[in-house]
Amino acid sequence: MKLTIIGSGYVGLVSAVCFADVGHQVLCVDNDRQKVERLQSGKLTIYEQGLDFLFNRVRREGRLKFTTSLEEGVKASSIYFLCLPTPEGENGEADLSHVLKVSEDIGTILEKSGSHEPSMVVTKSTVPVGTSERIRNILKKSAPQADVDVASNPEFMREGFAVEDFQRPSRVVIGSASPRALEILKELYGPFVRTGNPIYAMDERSSELTKYAANCYLAMRISFINEIATLCEAVSANVDDVRLAVGSDPRIGKQFLFPGLGYGGSCFPKDVRALIRTSQEFKSPMTLMVAANEANSQQRQRFCQKIHRHFKGQLAGLRFAVWGLAFKANTDDVRESPALDVIAFLLKGGAKVVAYDPEAMTTTRRILGDRIEYAASAHEAAMDADALIVATEWNEFRQPDLNFLKNRMKSPTVFDGRNLFHSKQLKNLGFTYVSVGRGMA
């Protein structure tokens, strides 16, 4: 098939590459000329495990191209995937301006071309309930003569594992009022579900809500285990023991039960607040999600309070090493990253920050500029530091040279926001060690 992907962010670029990898002809449209020129020259604009190999192959074989022209993209195929940003609005709602404007533009181009061939607009962006209907109404107005179906196809890719998740999805969700659209999407995703994983076909509103329900449930699990970790500290229990025992219950499972600095990234924080907003709009309160959102905010504050208490509020002039800037490992995404909140707290207190991250230094520099220093390695960042803060769970941070750290740090003090280290080991070596929820360690 010939496909047009509109938007070349995480979702758009990964989708474009993976569709091209199974043989489709894909044209990716983006209005950012610099980004398109970079992609056209063979340079990726995001870091994602395994993406570079596939990207180079499908470009070399001529199945993936890029353009800034939406008109070119509309004329190149009859299936248009909207992979556009839906940032958070003033009141927590999803801002649909990009999605709705591009939908109108697609209709205008189709109407101008005079084409009556069947076509389809598919929302892959995370959009609130009712968006497909709004798009359909826009298309009817801007292209009254066109035969355009509308479908919802939310993505469930984890940053850092997006290629794997797209190529071997646990499930594919598609929603449309058009049987024709559903059949086309089933055929399109056929190569990715050959092992028998399901394709769930449903109405558009159910499809749109499925994405929010999944993300918000996972966010709620993270907030839950963080609150359990706080209680563990209060009652002198160990959250590691608690989460392992609780997670072994098959009704609960082990995933997303790791205490830390809370969830971040481009999805969970925004989607939780958007679902809260939708529930308010439809007068169906979601008190659990309100609590999860508040608990996530408090978790970062609690961690900063631990630093504040240890240094008796005197941070000015101290040097802090920060390991990890991305909101989680295996990505360069720093949107809503807990690390940035911790750094903001340190800078406000007059401290000096030296940070290291394997992939997120460039994206962080765009936000913080020269307000902090950037080290070439984890060990370099820790040199002469008054304390080390572990903010992201990168594998290379899990087994550092502890003797080197102890000898080269000004003070062997570690605030472990991801519980990467063993409490007894560090304390036996003479470190002051503060982690999350290990009240008995």
N, C-alpha and C positions, 0 to 999 in steps of 0.2 A: 504493500500500500504506500501511497504518498501521504505524508503527515506534515502538518505545520505545528510547531511548538512555539507559543508566544510567551516570551520571558525566558531568560537564560540564567536564573539564579540556581540555587541548590536543586529544587524540584525540576525546573525546566531543563537544565543541562544534563542531569542524570537521566531523566526520562528520554531526552533526545538521543543520547549516546546509546542507551539500552535498547530503544526501539530500532535504531540503526543497526545495532549489533546482530539482531535477528533477521535482518534483510530488508527492512523498510527504507524508503527514501525520505529523509527527514530534512526539513528546512527550519532552522531556529531563528526567530525574529526577536530583536531587542532594540529599544530606542536609544540605548547607550552606545554611541558610536565607538568610543574607546574600547569598551568591552568587546564589541563585535570585531573590531580590527585585531584585537589581541587573540580572540578565538580563531579568526581566519588565518592568523599567522602560526597557529598550532600551539598556543600557550593557554593553559587552563586558567580560569579566573577564580577557582575555588580549590581547596584541598579536600579530597575525598578518596579514601582507600580504594585502589584498584581502578579508579576512573581514568587515569592517565593512559594506561595500556589500551583500554577499549577506545578512548577518544582518538588516539593516534591511529589505530587500526581502521576505524570507520571513516575517518577523514582521508586516509591514504587510499581507501577503496572507493571513495567518492559517494558514500551514502549519507554524509552529514555535511550540511553547508549552513552558512550564517548570513543574515542580512539585517539591515535597519529598516527595510521597506515592508510595512504591513501589507500594502497592496500586492507586492511580489509574493508574500507569504500566502495571501488569500487565493491568488491565482494559481499557486503551485500545487494545491491539493484541495480536497473537499472535507477534510477533518482537521479541526482547529482546537488544539489543547490550550486552555488558558492557564498558564503557570505564573501568574502575576502576584505581586505583593498585595496583601490585605492587612496593612498596618493597623495598630490600635488607634481608635479615634479618641476624642476628648473624654467620652463617658464610658470607655471600655469596649464600645461596639467595634466590629470590624469595619474598616474603611474600604468600601467597595468601589471607590471612584475609578481605579485603574481597570477593574474587571468590567464595569458597566460602560466605561468610555470605549474600551477596545471592542466590546460587543456591538456597540452602536457603529463603530468604524467598520467592523466586518460587514454589518448589514448594508451600510452605505456603499461599500466597494462591490458587494454582490449585486445590489440593485443597479448600480452604474454599469456593471459588466453585462447585465441582461441575462445572466446565466440562470437556467431553471433546473440545473442538475441538482440532485439531492446532496445536501451537505450537513455538517454537524458541528456544533460548538460544544466542547466538553470542558467543564470546570474541574481542574485539578487543584486549583488554589483552595485553601480552607475558607469556606464561605458559610454564612449563617443560613438557617432554614428559610426557604422562600426565594433564595437567590436565583435558582434556575427559572422560576416563574418570572422574575423580573427581567432576566435576560431574554426569555421568550417574548415577552411583551415589547421589549426594546427592538428585537429583530423584526417582529411583525410591523412595527412602526417604521423602521428604517429600511426594511426590505420586504414590502408587502407582497411582491411577486415571487420571492425566493422560497425554495423548499428546504427549510432549515430545521433540523432536529436539535434539541438541547438535551444534554446529559450531564450527570454529576459522576465524577470518578475520583474520589478523594485518595490521596497518597498516604501510605503508612510506612514511609522510609525513615529509618533512624540515621541522623547525621553520624558519620563515621562508618556506617554499614549500609549506606544508601544503595550502592550498586548491588550488593548481596540481596538486600530486601526487594529490590525491583526485579532482579533476575529470578529469585526464588521466593515469591511472596507467600506468606502464610495464608492469605486470602486476597481476593480482588473484589472490591465493592463497586458496583455500577448502578446508577439510578436514572431512569428516564420514563416518560410517558409514551415513548415511541418504541414499539417492538422492533422496528427496523434498526434503531440506534443500539438497542441492547444486543441484537445479533451481531452487528458490526464490532462492537466492543468485545464481545465474547470471542470472536474470531481473532481480533487483534491481540488479546491476552492469552490465546491458546498456547503459544510456545512457552510461556512462563509457568504454566500450571500442569505440565505433562505428568508430574508425579502424583496428581490427584488432588492437590489443594483446591479449595472451592472458589468459584466465582459466584458471589451473591448478587443477584439482580433484584432490584426493588424500585419503589417510587423515589422521586428526586428528594423529597423532604426527608425521608428515612435515610437516604444515602448521605445527605448533608449533615444530619444529626449524628450519624455513626462516627464520623471523624471526630467531632467534638467529644462525644461520649467516651471514645477510646483514649484520647489524649488526656482528658480531664480525670478519668479514672486512674490512669498511671500517675498523674501529678498528685492525686489524693493519696495514693500509696506512699509516695515519697514524703509527703507532709506527715502522714501517719507515723512512719518509722522515725522521722526526726523528732516528733513529739514524744514517742516512746523513749528515744535516746535521752531527751531532756529529763524525763522522769527517772530513767536509769541513773543519771548523775545525782538526782535528788535523793534516791533511796539506796544508793551504793550497789547498784546492779550493773551487769555488763551487757550492753546492747548486742555485742557479737553473739553471745550465747542465746540471747532472746530471739534475735532474728533468725538464726539457724534453726532453732527448735520450732518457731512459728512457721517458717517457710517450708519445713518438711511436711507440713500438713498439705495433702494434695488439693484440698479445697482452696488453699491460699497460694502456694507456690513461692519460689525463692526470688523471682525477679522483682526489681524496683523496691527492694527492702534494704537498701544500703544507706545508712545515715551519713549525713555530710553537711554541706553548706546550702542545700536546697536545690530545686530545679531551676534551670535557666534556659537560654537558647531562644530561637525565634518562634517556637510553637507553644510549649506548655504555658508560660506566663500569659501570653496574649490570648490563647484559646480558653484558658480558665476564666479570664475576665470577660471575654466575649460571650461565653455560655452563661455567665452570671447576668450579663446585660440582656441576653435573649430571654432568660427566665423571668426577668423583671418586666420586659416588654409584654410577654404573654401572661403575666400575673401568675407565674408558677414558680415560687421561690425555691432556690437550691441552696439551702443553708450549709450543706456539706462542702460545696465548692467555695462559698464565702469563707468558711473556716480554713479550708486548704490554702487559699490565697493568703490569708492573714498569717497562717502558720509558716508559710514559706518566707514571708518577709521577716518574721520574727527570728527565724533560724539564722539568718545572716547577722542580725543584730546581736543575737546571743554570742556568736563566735567573736564578733568584734569586742563585745563586753569582756570576754575572757582575756583578750589581749590588753584591754584597758585596765582590768583589775591587776593583772600580773605586773604591769609597769606602773601601777598606782597613778594612772592618768597622765604620766609624764612621758609622752612620745616624742616631743620635740628634740631633734638632733640625733635620734636613734636611726640605725640603718637596718631595714628589713629586707630579707631576701624573699621573693615570692616565686614559688615553683608552680607554673601553670597559669594561663590567662584565658584559654578557651573555656566555654561553659562546661565542656566535658572533653574527654580524651578522643583522639582520632578525628578531630576537626579543627579548622582555624576560625570557627565562628565564636565571636565574643559578645554577641547580642544577649543582653540580660545576664551576663556572666557574673556569678558570685564573686569571682576574683576582682572584678572592677569595683564592686561595692566595698570590698575589704580594702583595696588600694585607696579608694576615695576617703575612707575612714582614716587611714594612716596619714595621708597627705593633709587632711584637715587638722590632724594633731601635730603637724610640723615634722613628721618623720620623713626620712629619705627611703625610697623604694628602688630596689634593683631586681628586675624580673627576668625570668627565662621561660619560654614555651617552645616546644619543638616545631610548631607550625603557626602559632597565632601572634607572632611578634609584629608582623606587618599590619594585620588588621587592628591590633591594639594601638600601634603607633598612629594610625589614622584618627583614633579617638583621643588618646592621651598625649600624643606628640612627645615633647621632651620633658614632660612633667615627671617622668620616671626614667631610670636608666635601664638599658637592655643588655643582658649578659650573653656571651657566646655559648655558655653551657650552664648546667645546673650548679656544678661545683663552683664555677666562677662567680655566679650570683651570690653564693653563700659566703664568699671571702669577707672576713671582717664584719659579718653581720651580727647584730645584737639578737636577732631571732630569725628563724626560718618559718615561713608559712607555706604549707602545701595546699593549693587551691584546686588543682585538677589532677585526675587520677591517671596520668600518663604512665605507661609501663616502665619507662626508664627511670622513674622516680621511686620505684618500689624497693630497690636494693642498692642504695647509694653506698659509697665508701664512708661509713659512719665515723671511723677513726680520723679520716681526712677532715670531715665536717667538724668534729670536736676540736681538732687542733687548729683549724683555720678560721673558725667563727670566733668573734669577740666573746660571745656568750653562747654556750651550747644549749639553746632553747628552741624547741620546735612546737609549733601550733599546727597540728595535722587535721585539716578540714576534710580529709577523705579517709581517715583511718587506714592509711597504707602501711604504717609501721607497727611493730610489736612493742607494746608498752614496756614490758619487763626488760626487753633487750636494750632499749634506749636508756631506761632508767639505770640499768646495771652498768652502762658505759658512762654514766654521769650526766646525762642530758636531763634538762627539765622538759618534760613531755606532756603536752595537753592535746587530747583528742576529743572525739564526739561520743558521748554516751557510755564511756567505760568507767563507771563509777568505782569498780572494785580493782581496777588495774593499778 
